[in-house]
Amino acid sequence: MSLQLTAELYHQILDHLRCDAPSRSSDKRSQGRVGLRCSLQIAPVAQGNSQPKPFVVWVRDISMKGIGLVTSTPIAENTSFSAQFAREQKQDPLSVTYKVVYCRRLSSDLYSVGAILEEVLKKESNPSDIRVPASAVR
């Protein structure tokens, strides 16, 4: 059984995120990150009439501004996807939109994906959705 990245865990990580020293001099990250090994369901944002199906990926690391994934499905650069973070107590999942900045082949059927945070969709008890831009996320 794999650990799933829940909304609560996501918030705890971002609240307690400490700066890691970059692992290489060519590292372009401006924020510290936390290494993780857990599953997460994502869904590419629909474009046109196509309705991409959600699929499960592995989270490699997470930061205040982005997420690193490992997947068996390549995801094209500039593709936006929604990550669904499950919540406790029968609430709707926390939905966070990311945009892919790179997708690199690791092996014949494995890819490393880096994505930046675009927005957090917060569902409140009333029917209206509140969109929070990435710049407003703590």
Backbone bond lengths (Angstrom), bond angles and torsions (degrees), N, CA, C in turn:
res aa  C-N    CA-C-N  psi(-1)  N-CA   C-N-CA  omega(-1)  CA-C   N-CA-C  phi
1 M - - - 1.458 - - 1.527 108.90 -
2 S 1.312 117.10 133.41 1.460 120.81 -177.86 1.521 110.78 -98.62
3 L 1.310 115.33 153.44 1.452 122.20 175.88 1.518 108.70 -77.22
4 Q 1.331 116.25 132.51 1.462 120.49 178.47 1.522 108.27 -101.57
5 L 1.323 116.10 138.40 1.461 121.23 178.00 1.530 108.25 -78.44
6 T 1.328 116.16 106.44 1.465 121.61 -178.70 1.521 110.25 -90.65
7 A 1.323 116.15 167.63 1.463 121.37 177.50 1.528 110.42 -61.37
8 E 1.331 116.84 -39.66 1.458 120.64 -179.61 1.530 110.95 -63.51
9 L 1.341 116.34 -45.69 1.460 120.56 178.76 1.527 110.61 -64.84
10 Y 1.336 116.77 -40.83 1.467 121.96 177.93 1.534 109.89 -57.23
11 H 1.334 116.77 -47.93 1.467 120.66 -179.77 1.531 111.45 -66.00
12 Q 1.342 117.58 -40.36 1.462 120.42 178.33 1.529 111.10 -61.06
13 I 1.314 116.10 -43.51 1.466 119.86 -179.81 1.518 110.25 -62.83
14 L 1.336 117.45 -47.68 1.463 119.88 -178.79 1.521 111.59 -65.71
15 D 1.346 117.07 -34.57 1.466 120.22 178.75 1.523 112.56 -68.83
16 H 1.318 117.17 -30.51 1.462 121.14 -175.30 1.522 113.40 -112.83
17 L 1.314 116.16 16.69 1.460 120.46 -176.83 1.523 111.06 -63.38
18 R 1.326 114.52 128.79 1.468 120.52 176.12 1.507 108.42 -112.14
19 C 1.304 116.21 149.82 1.460 120.75 178.98 1.515 110.42 -69.33
20 D 1.323 116.26 124.88 1.459 121.89 170.39 1.518 106.91 -94.09
21 A 1.311 116.59 147.21 1.461 120.15 174.26 1.522 107.71 -69.70
22 P 1.322 119.12 137.68 1.461 119.98 177.77 1.519 110.60 -55.44
23 S 1.329 116.25 140.77 1.460 120.90 -175.91 1.524 112.27 -77.89
24 R 1.335 117.78 -21.09 1.459 120.90 179.41 1.529 108.60 -144.50
25 S 1.306 114.92 157.12 1.465 118.94 -179.20 1.520 111.76 -68.49
26 S 1.344 117.93 -19.97 1.462 120.71 -179.96 1.532 111.82 -89.52
27 D 1.328 116.71 4.36 1.456 121.30 -178.77 1.524 109.78 -65.54
28 K 1.340 118.04 127.12 1.459 122.18 -176.05 1.527 113.07 -97.96
29 R 1.330 117.37 2.05 1.460 120.11 -176.93 1.523 111.00 -69.31
30 S 1.337 115.63 137.57 1.455 120.08 178.34 1.517 111.16 -99.78
31 Q 1.327 117.73 -8.94 1.457 123.25 -177.86 1.517 110.23 -122.58
32 G 1.333 115.56 151.76 1.450 120.45 172.69 1.516 109.33 -65.43
33 R 1.316 116.25 160.74 1.453 119.95 -179.78 1.517 109.86 -141.17
34 V 1.310 115.54 160.19 1.454 122.76 178.46 1.512 107.91 -116.95
35 G 1.325 116.50 127.71 1.456 120.45 176.95 1.518 110.46 -76.04
36 L 1.308 116.72 137.02 1.469 122.79 -179.83 1.513 109.58 -136.10
37 R 1.294 116.48 161.35 1.458 122.36 171.31 1.519 106.63 -140.12
38 C 1.318 115.91 86.23 1.462 120.11 179.26 1.525 109.28 -150.64
39 S 1.319 115.17 162.83 1.460 120.28 -178.36 1.523 110.87 -90.14
40 L 1.331 114.12 156.55 1.458 121.28 -179.32 1.522 108.11 -153.02
41 Q 1.320 117.03 135.95 1.459 120.51 176.02 1.524 109.55 -89.76
42 I 1.339 116.16 129.83 1.460 120.94 176.99 1.529 109.06 -125.56
43 A 1.323 114.83 158.57 1.469 120.64 177.58 1.524 108.16 -138.74
44 P 1.344 117.56 116.95 1.465 118.98 175.09 1.532 110.24 -56.74
45 V 1.325 116.57 142.27 1.461 121.43 179.64 1.526 107.98 -70.25
46 A 1.325 115.74 131.19 1.469 121.51 -177.86 1.518 110.51 -63.77
47 Q 1.344 115.16 138.67 1.460 121.46 175.40 1.518 107.28 -127.76
48 G 1.322 116.07 126.67 1.461 119.75 -178.03 1.517 110.55 68.02
49 N 1.328 116.54 -137.98 1.454 121.13 -178.31 1.520 113.38 -89.28
50 S 1.339 117.10 -9.40 1.466 119.15 -178.37 1.525 109.98 -73.39
51 Q 1.319 115.68 143.33 1.453 122.14 178.69 1.524 107.94 -126.18
52 P 1.347 117.37 86.08 1.458 120.21 -178.03 1.529 111.59 -60.51
53 K 1.319 115.70 145.04 1.459 120.86 179.91 1.531 110.02 -86.63
54 P 1.338 116.34 143.40 1.461 119.66 175.55 1.532 109.99 -64.31
55 F 1.322 115.84 153.29 1.461 120.21 175.63 1.528 109.16 -148.81
56 V 1.321 115.43 163.53 1.458 121.54 -176.27 1.522 109.97 -95.65
57 V 1.330 115.42 136.82 1.464 123.22 177.19 1.533 107.60 -125.76
58 W 1.327 115.54 171.06 1.461 121.29 173.96 1.514 108.54 -106.70
59 V 1.325 116.55 132.13 1.459 121.27 176.66 1.522 107.98 -82.71
60 R 1.313 116.40 128.30 1.462 123.38 178.85 1.526 110.18 -94.07
61 D 1.347 115.75 -46.57 1.462 121.05 177.24 1.513 109.61 -158.51
62 I 1.327 115.11 165.23 1.460 120.95 -177.77 1.519 108.49 -144.47
63 S 1.335 115.92 145.75 1.460 121.59 176.50 1.521 108.04 -138.20
64 M 1.321 115.67 179.63 1.462 120.06 178.76 1.529 111.19 -64.58
65 K 1.332 117.77 -25.79 1.464 120.79 -174.79 1.516 114.90 -112.85
66 G 1.336 118.33 -3.09 1.453 117.60 -176.50 1.511 113.86 -168.86
67 I 1.337 113.59 -173.48 1.455 121.00 -176.97 1.528 108.51 -148.78
68 G 1.319 115.88 144.38 1.454 122.19 175.59 1.519 108.70 -112.88
69 L 1.315 116.79 131.88 1.459 122.02 -175.90 1.518 111.04 -125.20
70 V 1.318 115.63 159.21 1.450 123.60 168.23 1.518 105.77 -125.60
71 T 1.338 116.10 129.62 1.453 120.86 -175.33 1.529 111.45 -146.34
72 S 1.315 115.57 155.79 1.466 120.11 175.01 1.527 110.84 -88.71
73 T 1.327 116.45 -5.30 1.462 122.46 179.90 1.522 109.70 -111.25
74 P 1.339 119.06 119.36 1.464 118.79 177.20 1.526 110.65 -66.63
75 I 1.332 115.84 145.83 1.467 121.48 178.28 1.524 106.80 -125.77
76 A 1.315 116.70 122.59 1.466 121.66 -175.73 1.530 111.51 -65.22
77 E 1.345 115.26 146.06 1.455 120.70 175.16 1.524 109.83 -56.22
78 N 1.322 116.39 147.82 1.466 125.68 -178.99 1.524 113.73 70.36
79 T 1.331 118.04 4.57 1.456 121.11 174.14 1.525 108.51 -77.33
80 S 1.307 116.64 132.56 1.461 120.68 174.85 1.522 108.91 -94.03
81 F 1.326 115.49 144.56 1.461 119.53 175.56 1.515 109.22 -141.67
82 S 1.306 114.19 155.41 1.448 121.79 178.66 1.520 108.41 -104.22
83 A 1.327 116.79 127.94 1.461 122.47 175.52 1.521 107.70 -99.21
84 Q 1.310 115.92 131.91 1.459 121.08 -177.89 1.526 109.91 -105.14
85 F 1.331 116.58 111.63 1.458 122.35 178.65 1.523 108.22 -99.50
86 A 1.316 116.78 112.43 1.466 121.60 -177.88 1.528 110.22 -62.73
87 R 1.331 115.14 145.81 1.464 121.02 177.20 1.512 108.96 -116.68
88 E 1.312 114.54 157.83 1.456 120.03 176.12 1.522 109.65 -79.82
89 Q 1.319 116.11 170.56 1.457 124.42 172.44 1.519 113.51 60.72
90 K 1.307 117.21 40.88 1.469 123.64 172.07 1.529 114.28 56.18
91 Q 1.325 117.63 31.08 1.456 121.56 175.86 1.525 108.91 -89.01
92 D 1.326 115.35 159.07 1.464 119.26 173.83 1.518 108.88 -62.57
93 P 1.342 117.81 150.15 1.464 119.11 178.71 1.525 111.81 -66.05
94 L 1.323 115.64 154.17 1.458 121.60 171.88 1.518 106.16 -76.88
95 S 1.315 117.39 127.68 1.457 122.08 -177.85 1.529 109.18 -111.17
96 V 1.342 115.58 122.88 1.455 121.94 -179.09 1.524 107.88 -122.09
97 T 1.329 116.95 130.66 1.466 121.32 179.97 1.517 109.97 -99.16
98 Y 1.341 114.93 131.88 1.461 122.98 178.37 1.525 108.86 -122.83
99 K 1.340 116.16 159.20 1.464 122.03 173.84 1.523 108.34 -122.73
100 V 1.327 116.38 130.01 1.459 122.43 -177.64 1.527 109.95 -70.55
101 V 1.346 116.50 128.34 1.461 121.25 176.22 1.526 111.38 -104.34
102 Y 1.337 117.18 -22.89 1.464 119.82 173.38 1.525 109.92 -157.26
103 C 1.322 114.43 154.66 1.462 122.79 173.55 1.526 106.05 -142.46
104 R 1.335 115.31 113.71 1.465 120.62 -177.18 1.524 110.52 -117.78
105 R 1.311 115.40 137.14 1.459 120.32 177.99 1.531 109.21 -73.65
106 L 1.343 115.84 128.46 1.460 121.61 176.04 1.518 111.40 -97.13
107 S 1.336 115.45 -35.39 1.464 122.46 177.12 1.520 106.77 -155.26
108 S 1.326 117.16 -171.59 1.471 119.61 -175.62 1.527 112.96 -61.39
109 D 1.322 118.13 -26.65 1.464 119.83 -178.60 1.526 113.04 -136.26
110 L 1.330 117.17 31.60 1.454 121.30 -179.43 1.529 109.91 -142.67
111 Y 1.345 115.91 135.55 1.459 121.71 -176.13 1.521 110.69 -130.53
112 S 1.319 115.61 144.89 1.456 123.32 173.35 1.523 106.88 -101.76
113 V 1.332 116.21 126.27 1.463 121.81 -176.70 1.520 109.09 -122.88
114 G 1.325 116.34 132.40 1.452 122.43 173.66 1.513 109.00 -115.47
115 A 1.326 116.69 134.19 1.468 120.13 -177.17 1.523 110.19 -139.42
116 I 1.331 115.61 148.31 1.466 121.08 177.64 1.522 109.99 -103.20
117 L 1.317 115.50 149.49 1.455 122.89 -179.92 1.526 110.02 -70.01
118 E 1.335 116.02 129.59 1.466 120.37 175.88 1.524 111.31 -103.76
119 E 1.338 117.40 -49.83 1.466 119.92 179.10 1.519 110.81 -163.50
120 V 1.334 114.15 160.90 1.452 122.42 176.09 1.512 106.79 -114.61
121 L 1.327 116.90 126.07 1.463 121.51 178.08 1.513 107.35 -96.56
122 K 1.317 116.21 116.62 1.460 120.45 179.80 1.510 108.82 -104.99
123 K 1.326 116.06 125.35 1.461 120.53 176.13 1.514 108.20 -97.06
124 E 1.295 115.41 125.78 1.455 121.41 179.00 1.526 108.57 -101.26
125 S 1.331 116.92 177.50 1.454 120.15 -178.94 1.527 112.24 -70.12
126 N 1.337 118.00 -20.32 1.459 119.23 176.12 1.533 109.06 -87.90
127 P 1.327 118.73 166.05 1.456 120.51 -174.09 1.521 115.83 -68.39
128 S 1.321 118.49 -17.76 1.468 118.75 -177.03 1.518 110.71 -80.59
129 D 1.331 116.05 142.59 1.454 122.32 177.16 1.519 108.71 -93.70
130 I 1.308 116.12 141.61 1.452 121.27 177.52 1.515 107.40 -110.85
131 R 1.305 117.56 120.46 1.468 121.42 178.31 1.525 108.53 -97.14
132 V 1.307 114.79 128.95 1.450 121.02 179.81 1.516 107.97 -110.70
133 P 1.351 119.09 118.31 1.463 119.82 179.18 1.517 110.80 -65.80
134 A 1.325 115.73 154.54 1.464 121.89 -177.33 1.528 111.74 -55.53
135 S 1.314 117.98 -33.96 1.458 121.28 -177.72 1.539 111.73 -66.35
136 A 1.325 117.82 -20.07 1.458 121.15 -179.03 1.525 112.71 -91.96
137 V 1.339 117.03 -9.60 1.460 120.33 -179.75 1.518 108.64 -75.51
138 R 1.357 116.05 134.27 1.466 120.28 -177.96 1.488 112.11 -57.83
